Amino acid sequence: MKMLFYAAKVYDKKSFGLILEQFPEIEIEYIDHELEPRTAALAKGYDAICAFVSANVGAETLQTLYDCGVKIVLMRCAGFNNVDVDKAKELGMIVKRVPGYSPESVAELAMGLALAVNRRLYKAYNKVRENDYSLKGLRGVNFYQKTAGIVGTGKIGAAMCRICRGFGMRVIAYDVYENPALKDFVEYVSLDELLAQSDLISLHCPLMDSTYHMINLENIKKMKDGVILVNTSRGALVDTNELIEGIRMRKFLGVGLDVYEEETGNVYEDRSDDIMEHSVTARLLAFPNVMITSHQGFYTMEALAAIAETTLQNLMDAKEGTRNGNDVA
């Protein structure tokens, strides 16, 4: 089985290389190019391709891949909102993903962001580096006995619930499907109740029509003053322009984002020399209570190993026609 690996980074080659010896039937070719309609033609002669959350796996891309003889699309991530699932089904292509590589890796980053924006750790670090030991601008709040509102209680959301419980927080949650494993310490409430009661709101739900821009100005106004908002899930869960308006209203104690709407052109690229004239991201970074990281929730040794192993097993299962719970199409 020959697989073309798009947008390969050094850590991808290392983590997949360590696991590949367990799958002698698979041959991988790594390329730097991102998957999009123009680069899909590079997959001619391959049985499968591997892409990430930043790829364009729309109808045109899928058609080109299919015309090149590719029958299997492997997403090395949990999200698949960038995949035209209906087109893949129409073409009879198999699409698989990695839904549960390491829930704790993302949940721990979410809590890290919450702590960082609460206690202004990024600001404190830079102040001390300049020999400024004053405490101006660094005051935060205790998380102990505060209320954490978790939106989405799948594997990552459940891990975040457990972390918040460990901090001595009251944990409430909103999800269409309630997780019975959490009910001994998590209270499920409506979204409006969660917005109104939470001191910390952390988003852990997929991006669908029903969740697109679920954090908008109308819902921001329902939140407590001084709330902390964290998003490590999908950028488009948050309407960025309306988030900026909410920040200007001084609604938030802090905002921590590992994902954001404008990230597609930025993810894992060094743009330090670019002038980003119309960047919404740059506007967000102008606020002292906002911290943005570069979609690194997955970036732990344990998660990378799990992503590699699951992706390669997905390929073997696809070859055998086995559905394993990771199927998108």
C-alpha positions, 0 to 999 in steps of 0.5 A: 500500500502506497500512501502520499503524506501531505504537509509533512513536518519533521515531527510527522516523519519521526512519529510515523517512522517509529511506528511504520516498522509495525506495518511492513505492508505500507510505504509512505512518501512525505511531501511538504505541499498542503493538500488542495485541488492543485496538489491533489494531482501529485497523488497519482499512483498512490493508494491513499493520501494522508492529510491534516485539519488544515487541508482542503479536502473539498469536492474538487480535491476529492474528484482529482484524487479519485481520478488519480486512482486514490480510494482512501483518504486518511485524516491524521486528526479528529476534525473532518469539517474540511472534508466534503463527506457527501462528495466522498460517499458519492465517489465511493471513497473511504475516509477515516480519521483519528477521533481519540488520539490523546484527549488529555493532551488537548484538555491539558492545553485548554486548562493551561490556556485558562491558567495563563490568561487568568494569571497573565503568565505570558505578561509576567514572564516578559516583565521579569525578563526585563527586570520589571518585578511589579505586579501591575496587570497580573491579578487573577482569580481563584479557580477553586470553588468557581464554576467551569462550563464545558461545552461538549463532553466527548473524550476531550471534554470529559478529560477537561471535566476531570481536570476542572474537578481536580481544581475544586471547581463545580463542573457543569456541561452542555451536550446534546448527548450526555456522558453517563460516565461523568454524571457523578460529578458533572451537572448537565444544563442548557447552553443558556444556563451554562453561559450564565453560570460559568466563570470558565467556559471551555469549548470541546465540540465539533464544528457543525451547522448547529455549532457554527458561531455558537459563541456570538455577541448574543451569547456573549452578552449572556455570560458573566462579566469577567468570564474566561473563554477557552477554545481548543476545538474548532475556530469557527465555533467562535464568531471572531469579529463578535468576540472582539466586540465582546472583549471591547465591552470588557466582558472577559477576564481572559480569552485563550485560543488554540484555534481561530477562524483565520488560522488556515494560512497560519498553521505551523508556518513562520510568518514573522516577516509578514505584514498582516494588514487585514488580519483579525488575528492581529487585532485579537493579539492587540488585547492584553487579556488574549493569548493565542497558540498555534493549534498545538493541542495535539502536540505531545509525544503520546498524542503523536504516537497515537495519531501515527498508529491509528492512522496506519491501522486505519489504512490497513482496515480500509484495505480490508474493508473493515469499519473500525469506528473511525469512519467518516465516509 
